[in-house]
Amino acid sequence: MTKHEFEVAMTCEGCSGAVTRVLNKIGEVNFEIDLPKKLVWIESDKDVEVLMETLKKCGKEVKYNGTK
């Protein structure tokens, strides 16, 4: 599985909770959230576009930083 890094405009625990909820819905992903750095690492075989669109559902600005 590939590990992708995304920058998500999270400011609080509520924001990271929203990210957790949308990612849990797509299944077959492992993820880590670093709230202070506003980073989300997602390990998945899904297409980057799918992951990006899923993250955008939490209502925050999302930027793809590449694979790690």
Rosetta silent file (secondary structure, phi, psi, omega in degrees, C-alpha in Angstrom):
SEQUENCE: MTKHEFEVAMTCEGCSGAVTRVLNKIGEVNFEIDLPKKLVWIESDKDVEVLMETLKKCGKEVKYNGTK
SCORE:     score description
SCORE:     0.000 S_00000001
   1 L     0.000  145.627 -179.696    0.000    0.000    0.000 S_00000001
   2 E   -92.070  141.751  177.962    1.130    3.516   -0.759 S_00000001
   3 E  -103.143  121.059 -178.123    1.359    6.160    1.958 S_00000001
   4 E  -109.817  144.410  177.309    0.080    9.587    0.899 S_00000001
   5 E  -111.359  129.881  177.602    0.504   12.880    2.743 S_00000001
   6 E  -124.021  144.682  172.637   -2.227   15.505    2.711 S_00000001
   7 E  -101.285  122.435 -178.086   -2.347   18.951    4.283 S_00000001
   8 E  -123.066  131.718 -176.472   -5.821   19.611    5.710 S_00000001
   9 L   -71.968   68.882 -179.931   -6.875   22.983    7.184 S_00000001
  10 L   -95.137  138.116 -179.647   -7.735   21.530   10.625 S_00000001
  11 L  -120.811  -13.434 -175.586   -7.866   23.852   13.614 S_00000001
  12 L  -153.683  177.742  178.499   -9.365   21.731   16.410 S_00000001
  13 H   -61.767  -32.227  178.046  -10.332   18.253   17.612 S_00000001
  14 H   -62.162  -39.214  178.684  -13.679   18.657   15.843 S_00000001
  15 H   -64.924  -47.198 -179.120  -11.868   19.061   12.533 S_00000001
  16 H   -66.819  -31.379  175.664   -9.739   15.958   13.061 S_00000001
  17 H   -64.871  -39.457  178.075  -12.890   14.103   14.130 S_00000001
  18 H   -64.657  -41.094  177.735  -14.561   15.054   10.842 S_00000001
  19 H   -62.486  -44.993  178.691  -11.523   13.754    8.919 S_00000001
  20 H   -58.734  -44.933 -178.822  -11.652   10.504   10.906 S_00000001
  21 H   -62.425  -46.608 -178.118  -15.363   10.047   10.143 S_00000001
  22 H   -67.975  -35.384  179.854  -15.042   10.549    6.366 S_00000001
  23 H   -72.393  -35.139  177.996  -11.995    8.265    6.131 S_00000001
  24 H   -65.489  -26.187 -179.584  -13.650    5.505    8.159 S_00000001
  25 H   -71.332  -29.547 -176.951  -16.543    5.498    5.668 S_00000001
  26 H   -84.471  -18.417  175.887  -14.394    4.545    2.667 S_00000001
  27 L    67.242  166.914  178.509  -12.791    1.541    4.386 S_00000001
  28 L    53.592   36.606  174.568   -9.539   -0.257    3.590 S_00000001
  29 L  -133.600  144.614  169.541   -7.394    2.688    4.673 S_00000001
  30 E  -110.451  137.142 -179.281   -4.946    3.200    7.526 S_00000001
  31 E  -145.974  156.525  176.408   -4.424    6.803    8.511 S_00000001
  32 E  -129.353  144.005  178.047   -2.678    9.063   10.993 S_00000001
  33 E  -122.009  128.853  174.209   -3.620   12.630   11.844 S_00000001
  34 E  -113.582   92.831 -175.336   -1.155   15.238   13.113 S_00000001
  35 L   -60.319  -47.650 -179.470   -3.420   18.085   14.194 S_00000001
  36 L   -58.707  -35.883 -179.609   -0.686   20.626   15.187 S_00000001
  37 L   -91.476   -4.544 -179.920    1.018   20.221   11.790 S_00000001
  38 L    59.820   37.874 -178.728   -2.345   19.938    9.952 S_00000001
  39 E  -115.425  146.726  174.958   -1.180   16.739    8.230 S_00000001
  40 E  -131.396  125.191  174.852   -2.990   13.510    7.407 S_00000001
  41 E  -106.249  128.282 -179.186   -1.130   10.408    6.228 S_00000001
  42 E  -122.754  125.528  176.316   -3.250    7.812    4.474 S_00000001
  43 E  -102.957  114.937 -174.489   -2.012    4.338    3.601 S_00000001
  44 E  -163.497  156.926  173.625   -4.208    2.948    0.845 S_00000001
  45 L   -93.735   -0.653 -179.572   -4.311    1.381   -2.608 S_00000001
  46 L   -72.031  156.086 -179.912   -7.103    3.764   -3.587 S_00000001
  47 L   -63.930  145.165  179.890   -6.503    6.463   -6.198 S_00000001
  48 H   -57.084  -39.388  179.951   -5.217    9.822   -4.896 S_00000001
  49 H   -61.476  -38.833  178.294   -8.230   11.583   -6.441 S_00000001
  50 H   -63.688  -45.329  179.983  -10.600    9.341   -4.460 S_00000001
  51 H   -64.257  -41.639  179.981   -8.736   10.114   -1.233 S_00000001
  52 H   -62.659  -47.755  179.898   -8.679   13.844   -2.026 S_00000001
  53 H   -63.852  -36.972  177.626  -12.417   13.992   -2.759 S_00000001
  54 H   -63.713  -46.438  179.451  -13.137   12.022    0.419 S_00000001
  55 H   -62.479  -35.770 -179.448  -11.090   14.431    2.534 S_00000001
  56 H   -65.092  -21.472  179.525  -12.849   17.424    0.955 S_00000001
  57 L   -65.419  -17.434  178.364  -16.157   16.064    2.285 S_00000001
  58 L   -81.220   -1.396  174.434  -15.122   17.217    5.768 S_00000001
  59 L    84.236   12.124 -178.420  -15.448   20.807    4.500 S_00000001
  60 L  -109.931  158.334  175.544  -11.790   21.772    4.864 S_00000001
  61 L   -71.283  134.694 -176.061   -9.205   22.919    2.359 S_00000001
  62 E  -126.992  136.932  177.065   -7.062   19.964    1.253 S_00000001
  63 E  -130.976  134.181  178.737   -3.661   19.900   -0.439 S_00000001
  64 E   -89.252  124.382 -179.489   -1.832   16.775   -1.645 S_00000001
  65 E   -97.617  -10.218  179.036    1.855   16.763   -0.639 S_00000001
  66 E   114.668 -172.993 -179.143    2.844   13.509   -2.336 S_00000001
  67 E   -89.808  154.109 -179.571    3.836   10.015   -1.261 S_00000001
  68 L  -123.853    0.000    0.000    5.932    9.326    1.819 S_00000001
